[in-house]
């Protein structure tokens, strides 16, 4: 699947196709080692949705 396939999917709606296309191409070009979201997602999602932690308890993790 390429970037054009993603943008042409029936459920995809974008305001500025050129901007989205450029950003997606940049993500692909830069490679996965530049993308931090996936590596940290599991850790921070667990903290974010932990009902036992207060907002004050979560702040140090956010600052980290």
mmCIF file of the N, C-alpha and C atoms, coordinates in Angstrom:
data_MODEL
# 
_entry.id   MODEL 
# 
loop_
_atom_site.group_PDB 
_atom_site.id 
_atom_site.type_symbol 
_atom_site.label_atom_id 
_atom_site.label_alt_id 
_atom_site.label_comp_id 
_atom_site.label_asym_id 
_atom_site.label_entity_id 
_atom_site.label_seq_id 
_atom_site.pdbx_PDB_ins_code 
_atom_site.Cartn_x 
_atom_site.Cartn_y 
_atom_site.Cartn_z 
_atom_site.occupancy 
_atom_site.B_iso_or_equiv 
_atom_site.pdbx_formal_charge 
_atom_site.auth_seq_id 
_atom_site.auth_comp_id 
_atom_site.auth_asym_id 
_atom_site.auth_atom_id 
_atom_site.pdbx_PDB_model_num 
ATOM 1   N N  . UNK A 1 1  ? 0.852   -1.176 0.000  1.00 0.00 ? 1  UNK A N  1 
ATOM 2   C CA . UNK A 1 1  ? 0.000   0.000  0.000  1.00 0.00 ? 1  UNK A CA 1 
ATOM 3   C C  . UNK A 1 1  ? 0.898   1.239  0.000  1.00 0.00 ? 1  UNK A C  1 
ATOM 4   N N  . UNK A 1 2  ? 0.601   2.163  -0.871 1.00 0.00 ? 2  UNK A N  1 
ATOM 5   C CA . UNK A 1 2  ? 1.387   3.391  -0.914 1.00 0.00 ? 2  UNK A CA 1 
ATOM 6   C C  . UNK A 1 2  ? 0.566   4.576  -0.416 1.00 0.00 ? 2  UNK A C  1 
ATOM 7   N N  . UNK A 1 3  ? 1.182   5.731  -0.406 1.00 0.00 ? 3  UNK A N  1 
ATOM 8   C CA . UNK A 1 3  ? 0.541   6.936  0.121  1.00 0.00 ? 3  UNK A CA 1 
ATOM 9   C C  . UNK A 1 3  ? -0.713  7.285  -0.670 1.00 0.00 ? 3  UNK A C  1 
ATOM 10  N N  . UNK A 1 4  ? -0.660  7.154  -1.961 1.00 0.00 ? 4  UNK A N  1 
ATOM 11  C CA . UNK A 1 4  ? -1.828  7.459  -2.791 1.00 0.00 ? 4  UNK A CA 1 
ATOM 12  C C  . UNK A 1 4  ? -2.999  6.534  -2.463 1.00 0.00 ? 4  UNK A C  1 
ATOM 13  N N  . UNK A 1 5  ? -2.712  5.258  -2.212 1.00 0.00 ? 5  UNK A N  1 
ATOM 14  C CA . UNK A 1 5  ? -3.763  4.310  -1.838 1.00 0.00 ? 5  UNK A CA 1 
ATOM 15  C C  . UNK A 1 5  ? -4.444  4.743  -0.544 1.00 0.00 ? 5  UNK A C  1 
ATOM 16  N N  . UNK A 1 6  ? -3.656  5.207  0.395  1.00 0.00 ? 6  UNK A N  1 
ATOM 17  C CA . UNK A 1 6  ? -4.212  5.663  1.677  1.00 0.00 ? 6  UNK A CA 1 
ATOM 18  C C  . UNK A 1 6  ? -5.124  6.859  1.446  1.00 0.00 ? 6  UNK A C  1 
ATOM 19  N N  . UNK A 1 7  ? -4.671  7.824  0.691  1.00 0.00 ? 7  UNK A N  1 
ATOM 20  C CA . UNK A 1 7  ? -5.473  9.030  0.445  1.00 0.00 ? 7  UNK A CA 1 
ATOM 21  C C  . UNK A 1 7  ? -6.714  8.754  -0.391 1.00 0.00 ? 7  UNK A C  1 
ATOM 22  N N  . UNK A 1 8  ? -6.667  7.734  -1.217 1.00 0.00 ? 8  UNK A N  1 
ATOM 23  C CA . UNK A 1 8  ? -7.811  7.416  -2.074 1.00 0.00 ? 8  UNK A CA 1 
ATOM 24  C C  . UNK A 1 8  ? -8.824  6.487  -1.415 1.00 0.00 ? 8  UNK A C  1 
ATOM 25  N N  . UNK A 1 9  ? -8.547  6.055  -0.203 1.00 0.00 ? 9  UNK A N  1 
ATOM 26  C CA . UNK A 1 9  ? -9.474  5.168  0.498  1.00 0.00 ? 9  UNK A CA 1 
ATOM 27  C C  . UNK A 1 9  ? -10.795 5.898  0.737  1.00 0.00 ? 9  UNK A C  1 
ATOM 28  N N  . UNK A 1 10 ? -11.891 5.182  0.654  1.00 0.00 ? 10 UNK A N  1 
ATOM 29  C CA . UNK A 1 10 ? -13.219 5.787  0.772  1.00 0.00 ? 10 UNK A CA 1 
ATOM 30  C C  . UNK A 1 10 ? -13.462 6.498  2.101  1.00 0.00 ? 10 UNK A C  1 
ATOM 31  N N  . UNK A 1 11 ? -12.837 6.032  3.167  1.00 0.00 ? 11 UNK A N  1 
ATOM 32  C CA . UNK A 1 11 ? -13.094 6.629  4.478  1.00 0.00 ? 11 UNK A CA 1 
ATOM 33  C C  . UNK A 1 11 ? -12.169 7.804  4.803  1.00 0.00 ? 11 UNK A C  1 
ATOM 34  N N  . UNK A 1 12 ? -11.244 8.126  3.914  1.00 0.00 ? 12 UNK A N  1 
ATOM 35  C CA . UNK A 1 12 ? -10.282 9.201  4.177  1.00 0.00 ? 12 UNK A CA 1 
ATOM 36  C C  . UNK A 1 12 ? -10.819 10.524 3.647  1.00 0.00 ? 12 UNK A C  1 
ATOM 37  N N  . UNK A 1 13 ? -10.826 11.522 4.534  1.00 0.00 ? 13 UNK A N  1 
ATOM 38  C CA . UNK A 1 13 ? -11.233 12.875 4.164  1.00 0.00 ? 13 UNK A CA 1 
ATOM 39  C C  . UNK A 1 13 ? -10.129 13.827 4.612  1.00 0.00 ? 13 UNK A C  1 
ATOM 40  N N  . UNK A 1 14 ? -9.665  14.671 3.731  1.00 0.00 ? 14 UNK A N  1 
ATOM 41  C CA . UNK A 1 14 ? -8.622  15.638 4.074  1.00 0.00 ? 14 UNK A CA 1 
ATOM 42  C C  . UNK A 1 14 ? -9.003  17.004 3.534  1.00 0.00 ? 14 UNK A C  1 
ATOM 43  N N  . UNK A 1 15 ? -8.563  18.025 4.239  1.00 0.00 ? 15 UNK A N  1 
ATOM 44  C CA . UNK A 1 15 ? -8.857  19.383 3.802  1.00 0.00 ? 15 UNK A CA 1 
ATOM 45  C C  . UNK A 1 15 ? -7.901  19.821 2.692  1.00 0.00 ? 15 UNK A C  1 
ATOM 46  N N  . UNK A 1 16 ? -6.617  19.582 2.896  1.00 0.00 ? 16 UNK A N  1 
ATOM 47  C CA . UNK A 1 16 ? -5.615  19.988 1.913  1.00 0.00 ? 16 UNK A CA 1 
ATOM 48  C C  . UNK A 1 16 ? -4.795  18.768 1.505  1.00 0.00 ? 16 UNK A C  1 
ATOM 49  N N  . UNK A 1 17 ? -5.143  18.203 0.399  1.00 0.00 ? 17 UNK A N  1 
ATOM 50  C CA . UNK A 1 17 ? -4.523  16.955 -0.073 1.00 0.00 ? 17 UNK A CA 1 
ATOM 51  C C  . UNK A 1 17 ? -3.011  17.100 -0.265 1.00 0.00 ? 17 UNK A C  1 
ATOM 52  N N  . UNK A 1 18 ? -2.559  18.239 -0.769 1.00 0.00 ? 18 UNK A N  1 
ATOM 53  C CA . UNK A 1 18 ? -1.128  18.440 -1.014 1.00 0.00 ? 18 UNK A CA 1 
ATOM 54  C C  . UNK A 1 18 ? -0.328  18.420 0.286  1.00 0.00 ? 18 UNK A C  1 
ATOM 55  N N  . UNK A 1 19 ? -0.852  19.053 1.320  1.00 0.00 ? 19 UNK A N  1 
ATOM 56  C CA . UNK A 1 19 ? -0.161  19.083 2.615  1.00 0.00 ? 19 UNK A CA 1 
ATOM 57  C C  . UNK A 1 19 ? -0.081  17.682 3.206  1.00 0.00 ? 19 UNK A C  1 
ATOM 58  N N  . UNK A 1 20 ? -1.185  16.970 3.180  1.00 0.00 ? 20 UNK A N  1 
ATOM 59  C CA . UNK A 1 20 ? -1.213  15.613 3.729  1.00 0.00 ? 20 UNK A CA 1 
ATOM 60  C C  . UNK A 1 20 ? -0.284  14.700 2.940  1.00 0.00 ? 20 UNK A C  1 
ATOM 61  N N  . UNK A 1 21 ? -0.300  14.816 1.644  1.00 0.00 ? 21 UNK A N  1 
ATOM 62  C CA . UNK A 1 21 ? 0.571   14.004 0.794  1.00 0.00 ? 21 UNK A CA 1 
ATOM 63  C C  . UNK A 1 21 ? 2.042   14.273 1.111  1.00 0.00 ? 21 UNK A C  1 
ATOM 64  N N  . UNK A 1 22 ? 2.395   15.541 1.261  1.00 0.00 ? 22 UNK A N  1 
ATOM 65  C CA . UNK A 1 22 ? 3.778   15.890 1.590  1.00 0.00 ? 22 UNK A CA 1 
ATOM 66  C C  . UNK A 1 22 ? 4.189   15.311 2.941  1.00 0.00 ? 22 UNK A C  1 
ATOM 67  N N  . UNK A 1 23 ? 3.318   15.427 3.936  1.00 0.00 ? 23 UNK A N  1 
ATOM 68  C CA . UNK A 1 23 ? 3.641   14.917 5.274  1.00 0.00 ? 23 UNK A CA 1 
ATOM 69  C C  . UNK A 1 23 ? 3.769   13.399 5.289  1.00 0.00 ? 23 UNK A C  1 
ATOM 70  N N  . UNK A 1 24 ? 2.876   12.726 4.615  1.00 0.00 ? 24 UNK A N  1 
ATOM 71  C CA . UNK A 1 24 ? 2.963   11.264 4.551  1.00 0.00 ? 24 UNK A CA 1 
ATOM 72  C C  . UNK A 1 24 ? 4.229   10.822 3.823  1.00 0.00 ? 24 UNK A C  1 
ATOM 73  N N  . UNK A 1 25 ? 4.550   11.492 2.747  1.00 0.00 ? 25 UNK A N  1 
ATOM 74  C CA . UNK A 1 25 ? 5.781   11.158 2.021  1.00 0.00 ? 25 UNK A CA 1 
ATOM 75  C C  . UNK A 1 25 ? 7.015   11.416 2.882  1.00 0.00 ? 25 UNK A C  1 
ATOM 76  N N  . UNK A 1 26 ? 6.988   12.476 3.682  1.00 0.00 ? 26 UNK A N  1 
ATOM 77  C CA . UNK A 1 26 ? 8.100   12.753 4.601  1.00 0.00 ? 26 UNK A CA 1 
ATOM 78  C C  . UNK A 1 26 ? 8.244   11.638 5.632  1.00 0.00 ? 26 UNK A C  1 
ATOM 79  N N  . UNK A 1 27 ? 7.121   11.153 6.152  1.00 0.00 ? 27 UNK A N  1 
ATOM 80  C CA . UNK A 1 27 ? 7.169   10.047 7.113  1.00 0.00 ? 27 UNK A CA 1 
ATOM 81  C C  . UNK A 1 27 ? 7.795   8.804  6.487  1.00 0.00 ? 27 UNK A C  1 
ATOM 82  N N  . UNK A 1 28 ? 7.392   8.501  5.280  1.00 0.00 ? 28 UNK A N  1 
ATOM 83  C CA . UNK A 1 28 ? 7.927   7.327  4.586  1.00 0.00 ? 28 UNK A CA 1 
ATOM 84  C C  . UNK A 1 28 ? 9.414   7.518  4.301  1.00 0.00 ? 28 UNK A C  1 
ATOM 85  N N  . UNK A 1 29 ? 9.778   8.702  3.826  1.00 0.00 ? 29 UNK A N  1 
ATOM 86  C CA . UNK A 1 29 ? 11.168  8.989  3.459  1.00 0.00 ? 29 UNK A CA 1 
ATOM 87  C C  . UNK A 1 29 ? 12.091  8.945  4.680  1.00 0.00 ? 29 UNK A C  1 
ATOM 88  N N  . UNK A 1 30 ? 11.643  9.503  5.816  1.00 0.00 ? 30 UNK A N  1 
ATOM 89  C CA . UNK A 1 30 ? 12.489  9.579  7.015  1.00 0.00 ? 30 UNK A CA 1 
ATOM 90  C C  . UNK A 1 30 ? 12.712  8.228  7.666  1.00 0.00 ? 30 UNK A C  1 
ATOM 91  N N  . UNK A 1 31 ? 11.803  7.307  7.453  1.00 0.00 ? 31 UNK A N  1 
ATOM 92  C CA . UNK A 1 31 ? 11.984  5.960  7.994  1.00 0.00 ? 31 UNK A CA 1 
ATOM 93  C C  . UNK A 1 31 ? 11.473  5.810  9.414  1.00 0.00 ? 31 UNK A C  1 
ATOM 94  N N  . UNK A 1 32 ? 11.408  4.576  9.846  1.00 0.00 ? 32 UNK A N  1 
ATOM 95  C CA . UNK A 1 32 ? 10.814  4.260  11.147 1.00 0.00 ? 32 UNK A CA 1 
ATOM 96  C C  . UNK A 1 32 ? 11.679  4.686  12.322 1.00 0.00 ? 32 UNK A C  1 
ATOM 97  N N  . UNK A 1 33 ? 12.990  4.813  12.134 1.00 0.00 ? 33 UNK A N  1 
ATOM 98  C CA . UNK A 1 33 ? 13.824  5.211  13.266 1.00 0.00 ? 33 UNK A CA 1 
ATOM 99  C C  . UNK A 1 33 ? 13.585  6.662  13.666 1.00 0.00 ? 33 UNK A C  1 
ATOM 100 N N  . UNK A 1 34 ? 12.946  7.442  12.813 1.00 0.00 ? 34 UNK A N  1 
ATOM 101 C CA . UNK A 1 34 ? 12.603  8.822  13.140 1.00 0.00 ? 34 UNK A CA 1 
ATOM 102 C C  . UNK A 1 34 ? 11.224  8.928  13.798 1.00 0.00 ? 34 UNK A C  1 
ATOM 103 N N  . UNK A 1 35 ? 10.462  7.850  13.776 1.00 0.00 ? 35 UNK A N  1 
ATOM 104 C CA . UNK A 1 35 ? 9.103   7.859  14.300 1.00 0.00 ? 35 UNK A CA 1 
ATOM 105 C C  . UNK A 1 35 ? 9.098   7.291  15.708 1.00 0.00 ? 35 UNK A C  1 
ATOM 106 N N  . UNK A 1 36 ? 8.849   8.145  16.679 1.00 0.00 ? 36 UNK A N  1 
ATOM 107 C CA . UNK A 1 36 ? 8.950   7.763  18.084 1.00 0.00 ? 36 UNK A CA 1 
ATOM 108 C C  . UNK A 1 36 ? 7.615   7.264  18.622 1.00 0.00 ? 36 UNK A C  1 
ATOM 109 N N  . UNK A 1 37 ? 6.549   7.609  17.995 1.00 0.00 ? 37 UNK A N  1 
ATOM 110 C CA . UNK A 1 37 ? 5.210   7.331  18.510 1.00 0.00 ? 37 UNK A CA 1 
ATOM 111 C C  . UNK A 1 37 ? 4.996   5.852  18.803 1.00 0.00 ? 37 UNK A C  1 
ATOM 112 N N  . UNK A 1 38 ? 5.333   4.979  17.883 1.00 0.00 ? 38 UNK A N  1 
ATOM 113 C CA . UNK A 1 38 ? 5.067   3.556  18.061 1.00 0.00 ? 38 UNK A CA 1 
ATOM 114 C C  . UNK A 1 38 ? 5.855   2.962  19.213 1.00 0.00 ? 38 UNK A C  1 
ATOM 115 N N  . UNK A 1 39 ? 7.096   3.364  19.361 1.00 0.00 ? 39 UNK A N  1 
ATOM 116 C CA . UNK A 1 39 ? 7.933   2.780  20.404 1.00 0.00 ? 39 UNK A CA 1 
ATOM 117 C C  . UNK A 1 39 ? 7.455   3.158  21.796 1.00 0.00 ? 39 UNK A C  1 
ATOM 118 N N  . UNK A 1 40 ? 6.903   4.325  21.949 1.00 0.00 ? 40 UNK A N  1 
ATOM 119 C CA . UNK A 1 40 ? 6.516   4.801  23.281 1.00 0.00 ? 40 UNK A CA 1 
ATOM 120 C C  . UNK A 1 40 ? 5.026   4.677  23.555 1.00 0.00 ? 40 UNK A C  1 
ATOM 121 N N  . UNK A 1 41 ? 4.282   4.320  22.569 1.00 0.00 ? 41 UNK A N  1 
ATOM 122 C CA . UNK A 1 41 ? 2.834   4.273  22.690 1.00 0.00 ? 41 UNK A CA 1 
ATOM 123 C C  . UNK A 1 41 ? 2.358   3.350  23.799 1.00 0.00 ? 41 UNK A C  1 
ATOM 124 N N  . UNK A 1 42 ? 2.872   2.157  23.867 1.00 0.00 ? 42 UNK A N  1 
ATOM 125 C CA . UNK A 1 42 ? 2.409   1.185  24.866 1.00 0.00 ? 42 UNK A CA 1 
ATOM 126 C C  . UNK A 1 42 ? 2.634   1.697  26.279 1.00 0.00 ? 42 UNK A C  1 
ATOM 127 N N  . UNK A 1 43 ? 3.796   2.266  26.530 1.00 0.00 ? 43 UNK A N  1 
ATOM 128 C CA . UNK A 1 43 ? 4.113   2.762  27.872 1.00 0.00 ? 43 UNK A CA 1 
ATOM 129 C C  . UNK A 1 43 ? 3.185   3.905  28.267 1.00 0.00 ? 43 UNK A C  1 
ATOM 130 N N  . UNK A 1 44 ? 3.080   4.920  27.421 1.00 0.00 ? 44 UNK A N  1 
ATOM 131 C CA . UNK A 1 44 ? 2.334   6.109  27.792 1.00 0.00 ? 44 UNK A CA 1 
ATOM 132 C C  . UNK A 1 44 ? 0.824   5.923  27.704 1.00 0.00 ? 44 UNK A C  1 
ATOM 133 N N  . UNK A 1 45 ? 0.361   5.050  26.843 1.00 0.00 ? 45 UNK A N  1 
ATOM 134 C CA . UNK A 1 45 ? -1.072  4.770  26.794 1.00 0.00 ? 45 UNK A CA 1 
ATOM 135 C C  . UNK A 1 45 ? -1.513  4.095  28.085 1.00 0.00 ? 45 UNK A C  1 
ATOM 136 N N  . UNK A 1 46 ? -0.700  3.185  28.582 1.00 0.00 ? 46 UNK A N  1 
ATOM 137 C CA . UNK A 1 46 ? -1.020  2.515  29.848 1.00 0.00 ? 46 UNK A CA 1 
ATOM 138 C C  . UNK A 1 46 ? -1.087  3.519  30.990 1.00 0.00 ? 46 UNK A C  1 
ATOM 139 N N  . UNK A 1 47 ? -0.175  4.460  31.013 1.00 0.00 ? 47 UNK A N  1 
ATOM 140 C CA . UNK A 1 47 ? -0.177  5.489  32.063 1.00 0.00 ? 47 UNK A CA 1 
ATOM 141 C C  . UNK A 1 47 ? -1.389  6.396  31.904 1.00 0.00 ? 47 UNK A C  1 
ATOM 142 N N  . UNK A 1 48 ? -1.677  6.789  30.687 1.00 0.00 ? 48 UNK A N  1 
ATOM 143 C CA . UNK A 1 48 ? -2.778  7.711  30.423 1.00 0.00 ? 48 UNK A CA 1 
ATOM 144 C C  . UNK A 1 48 ? -4.122  7.156  30.886 1.00 0.00 ? 48 UNK A C  1 
ATOM 145 N N  . UNK A 1 49 ? -4.348  5.876  30.678 1.00 0.00 ? 49 UNK A N  1 
ATOM 146 C CA . UNK A 1 49 ? -5.647  5.288  30.992 1.00 0.00 ? 49 UNK A CA 1 
ATOM 147 C C  . UNK A 1 49 ? -5.691  4.540  32.321 1.00 0.00 ? 49 UNK A C  1 
ATOM 148 N N  . UNK A 1 50 ? -4.643  4.619  33.110 1.00 0.00 ? 50 UNK A N  1 
ATOM 149 C CA . UNK A 1 50 ? -4.611  3.933  34.403 1.00 0.00 ? 50 UNK A CA 1 
ATOM 150 C C  . UNK A 1 50 ? -5.543  4.649  35.379 1.00 0.00 ? 50 UNK A C  1 
ATOM 151 N N  . UNK A 1 51 ? -6.638  4.005  35.803 1.00 0.00 ? 51 UNK A N  1 
ATOM 152 C CA . UNK A 1 51 ? -7.595  4.664  36.695 1.00 0.00 ? 51 UNK A CA 1 
ATOM 153 C C  . UNK A 1 51 ? -7.061  4.872  38.110 1.00 0.00 ? 51 UNK A C  1 
ATOM 154 N N  . UNK A 1 52 ? -5.975  4.202  38.451 1.00 0.00 ? 52 UNK A N  1 
ATOM 155 C CA . UNK A 1 52 ? -5.418  4.325  39.796 1.00 0.00 ? 52 UNK A CA 1 
ATOM 156 C C  . UNK A 1 52 ? -4.508  5.545  39.943 1.00 0.00 ? 52 UNK A C  1 
ATOM 157 N N  . UNK A 1 53 ? -4.078  6.115  38.830 1.00 0.00 ? 53 UNK A N  1 
ATOM 158 C CA . UNK A 1 53 ? -3.198  7.278  38.875 1.00 0.00 ? 53 UNK A CA 1 
ATOM 159 C C  . UNK A 1 53 ? -4.006  8.565  38.747 1.00 0.00 ? 53 UNK A C  1 
ATOM 160 N N  . UNK A 1 54 ? -3.681  9.535  39.587 1.00 0.00 ? 54 UNK A N  1 
ATOM 161 C CA . UNK A 1 54 ? -4.310  10.848 39.465 1.00 0.00 ? 54 UNK A CA 1 
ATOM 162 C C  . UNK A 1 54 ? -3.580  11.639 38.385 1.00 0.00 ? 54 UNK A C  1 
ATOM 163 N N  . UNK A 1 55 ? -4.147  12.770 38.014 1.00 0.00 ? 55 UNK A N  1 
ATOM 164 C CA . UNK A 1 55 ? -3.480  13.621 37.027 1.00 0.00 ? 55 UNK A CA 1 
ATOM 165 C C  . UNK A 1 55 ? -2.107  14.052 37.530 1.00 0.00 ? 55 UNK A C  1 
ATOM 166 N N  . UNK A 1 56 ? -2.030  14.326 38.823 1.00 0.00 ? 56 UNK A N  1 
ATOM 167 C CA . UNK A 1 56 ? -0.757  14.748 39.409 1.00 0.00 ? 56 UNK A CA 1 
ATOM 168 C C  . UNK A 1 56 ? 0.289   13.635 39.324 1.00 0.00 ? 56 UNK A C  1 
ATOM 169 N N  . UNK A 1 57 ? -0.149  12.386 39.452 1.00 0.00 ? 57 UNK A N  1 
ATOM 170 C CA . UNK A 1 57 ? 0.776   11.254 39.342 1.00 0.00 ? 57 UNK A CA 1 
ATOM 171 C C  . UNK A 1 57 ? 1.270   11.073 37.902 1.00 0.00 ? 57 UNK A C  1 
ATOM 172 N N  . UNK A 1 58 ? 0.447   11.463 36.945 1.00 0.00 ? 58 UNK A N  1 
ATOM 173 C CA . UNK A 1 58 ? 0.783   11.269 35.535 1.00 0.00 ? 58 UNK A CA 1 
ATOM 174 C C  . UNK A 1 58 ? 1.724   12.347 34.993 1.00 0.00 ? 58 UNK A C  1 
ATOM 175 N N  . UNK A 1 59 ? 1.700   13.525 35.600 1.00 0.00 ? 59 UNK A N  1 
ATOM 176 C CA . UNK A 1 59 ? 2.491   14.653 35.100 1.00 0.00 ? 59 UNK A CA 1 
ATOM 177 C C  . UNK A 1 59 ? 3.977   14.337 34.954 1.00 0.00 ? 59 UNK A C  1 
ATOM 178 N N  . UNK A 1 60 ? 4.632   13.714 35.945 1.00 0.00 ? 60 UNK A N  1 
ATOM 179 C CA . UNK A 1 60 ? 6.065   13.426 35.767 1.00 0.00 ? 60 UNK A CA 1 
ATOM 180 C C  . UNK A 1 60 ? 6.362   12.562 34.534 1.00 0.00 ? 60 UNK A C  1 
ATOM 181 N N  . UNK A 1 61 ? 5.463   11.655 34.212 1.00 0.00 ? 61 UNK A N  1 
ATOM 182 C CA . UNK A 1 61 ? 5.660   10.818 33.024 1.00 0.00 ? 61 UNK A CA 1 
ATOM 183 C C  . UNK A 1 61 ? 5.516   11.646 31.745 1.00 0.00 ? 61 UNK A C  1 
ATOM 184 N N  . UNK A 1 62 ? 4.600   12.598 31.767 1.00 0.00 ? 62 UNK A N  1 
ATOM 185 C CA . UNK A 1 62 ? 4.386   13.458 30.606 1.00 0.00 ? 62 UNK A CA 1 
ATOM 186 C C  . UNK A 1 62 ? 5.605   14.348 30.383 1.00 0.00 ? 62 UNK A C  1 
ATOM 187 N N  . UNK A 1 63 ? 6.136   14.887 31.471 1.00 0.00 ? 63 UNK A N  1 
ATOM 188 C CA . UNK A 1 63 ? 7.312   15.755 31.380 1.00 0.00 ? 63 UNK A CA 1 
ATOM 189 C C  . UNK A 1 63 ? 8.517   14.974 30.880 1.00 0.00 ? 63 UNK A C  1 
ATOM 190 N N  . UNK A 1 64 ? 8.633   13.730 31.315 1.00 0.00 ? 64 UNK A N  1 
ATOM 191 C CA . UNK A 1 64 ? 9.739   12.856 30.902 1.00 0.00 ? 64 UNK A CA 1 
ATOM 192 C C  . UNK A 1 64 ? 9.785   12.780 29.405 1.00 0.00 ? 64 UNK A C  1 
# 
